Amino acid sequence: MDTYEAHPHQVITDAQFHQLLEDGYLILPRYIRGDELAELQAGQRRVLHAWEQVKENPPADRSEMVPFPYPDVRMSRLYLHPELIKLGKRFLKSEQVFARVGYMLTRYPGFASGDPGHIDNGNNSLLPMTESAREYGQLGFWIHLEEVKTGQAPLLLGKKKDGHDTSKAQPLICPEGTIAIFSNYTWHASSPFTATEGQRFVWGFALGRADHHFEGLIHYTSLGQHPIFRQVVSAMTTRERELLRFPPPNHPYYTKQTLAALEEQYPGWNASGDYVAME
C-alpha cells in the first residue's frame, strides 16, 4: 500500500475541525478499517511485544518505547493519510508542513504512571507556549490500532475549558482503528494500567510548520544511511517525501549528479519521473 485514498467515512468535517479548536483535541473512532487496519495491526505487532510475550520477564517500568525509525518498514512509513495532512495544514495555517516523528509505545499491566498532567511543548520546542497563535505548536496523531479497554492505561485528554484539572480529563477508551488528534499545547496525562491482562499499543507522529526550525521532538536528518529509512524513502511518493524534508521536484539541488546519487542511496527514487535535473 504505497498511497492512501480518502474514503467518505474518513473525511474530516468543518464541525470536527472546530471541535478540535474548541476542546483542544479530536477523537476519530474506527478511522482506520478493514484490510488497511489488519495490515497495520500486523505491522505493529512486528515492532511491539504483546503482554503474553513479556509477562514472564516484563520490563521494569511495565512499558516499552521504540523510537523512529522502527524495525518494520511499513510502520516507519507513518500514517500520512491525505485527510490528516489536510487537517494539519489547516490547523498550522501553512501549506508547507513537515512530519515530526516520534515513537511507538506499549503499556503493560502494573504500569504505575503517576503523571499529574502536562503539555508536550517543553520537549518539542525551544519556545514557550503561546495562547494566541496555535500555529507555533504541532499537531499530533496518536493512533490506536487495537481496542483500548477500561483499566488499560488509557490516555487522559483535558478540554480547554477545564484548564489543567486532570480530574476532568477524558480517558481514551476506544475501539480499534481510533485516532486521537491533539496539539503539544493540549493538557493530557498518562494513567495507570490496572487491568491484569492485555496491553495498550500506540503509534504516533505529528506535523509542524516547515518554517519552524526551532521545534521538533525527534529529528531524522541523521538517518540518510539507515537501512530501514532508506527503504521507507524509496517507497514514498514525491509528495510524501516533502513531508520528510526532501526538496520538491523543481528544487535547484537536483542535477544529473545528485539524481544519480539519490538513486544509489534510495533505489527507485525517480520511478515516477517527477524529478528533473535543473542544470
C-alpha positions, 0 to 999 in steps of 0.5 A: 500500500504505497498511497492512501485514498480518502474514503467518505467515512474518513473525511474530516468535517468543518464541525470536527475541525472546530471541535478540535479548536474548541476542546483542544483535541479530536477523537476519530473512532474506527478511522482506520478499517478493514484490510488497511487496519489488519495490515497495520495491526500486523505491522505493529505487532512486528515492532511491539511485544504483546503482554503474553510475550513479556509477562514472564520477564516484563520490563521494569517500568511495565512499558516499552518505547521504540523510537523512529525509525522502527524495525518494520518498514511499513510502520516507519512509513507513518500514517500520512493519510491525505485527510490528516495532512489536510487537517494539519495544514489547516490547523498550522495555517501553512501549506508547507508542513513537515512530519515530526516523528516520534515513537511507538509505545506499549503499556503493560499491566502494573504500569504505575504512571503517576503523571499529574498532567502536562503539555508536550511543548517543553520537549518539542520546542525551544519556545514557550507556549503561546495562547494566541497563535496555535500555529507555533505548536504541532499537531499530533496523531496518536493512533490506536490500532487495537481496542483500548479497554477500561483499566488499560492505561488509557490516555487522559485528554483535558478540554480547554475549558477545564484548564489543567484539572486532570480530574476532568480529563477524558480517558481514551477508551476506544475501539480499534482503528481510533485516532486521537488528534491533539496539539503539544499545547493540549493538557493530557496525562498518562494513567495507570494500567490496572487491568491484569491482562492485555496491553495498550499499543500506540503509534504516533507522529505529528506535523509542524510548520516547515518554517519552524526550525526551532521545534521538533521532538525527534529529528531524522536528518541523521538517518540518510544511511539507515537501512530501514529509512532508506527503504521507507524513502524509496517507497514514498511518493514525491509528495510524501517525501516533502513531508520528510524534508526532501526538496520538491521536484523543481528544487535547484539541488537536483542535477544529473549528479545528485539524481544519480546519487539519490538513486544509489542511496534510495533505489527507485527514487525517480520511478515516477519521473517527477524529478528533473535535473535543473542544470 
